[in-house]
Amino acid sequence: MSSHYRTIAGNLELFIGAYLIDFGLLGLLFFGRHFHDRNGAYASAAGAVIGLLLLTRSRRLLDWHGAIFWSIVFLAVVVPVAILLPPLLRLR
């Protein structure tokens, strides 16, 4: 695989993994607080684990410096959760 396609695949896996972790964490909070639905909580946890696996694979594909990669991952996970968490906590 050429480096161009490795970069594209790594970036896609990075952002899909961050997306799955974001909505896995938010889903755990939602199904734990409001519905007490174990199936939804299990699916959210599975999504977060699959997202973590995608992130570790994208780290290998991109081969960036560790500090740069994990700082981008931190921002890609924390910022959407921080934006979507207040409306989720306001639900009754």
Secondary structure by P-SEA (a helix, b strand, c coil): ccaaaaaaaaaaaaaaaaaaaaaaaaaaaaaacccccaaaaaaaaaaaaaaaaaaaaaaaaacccaaaaaaaaaaaccaaaaaaaaaaaacc
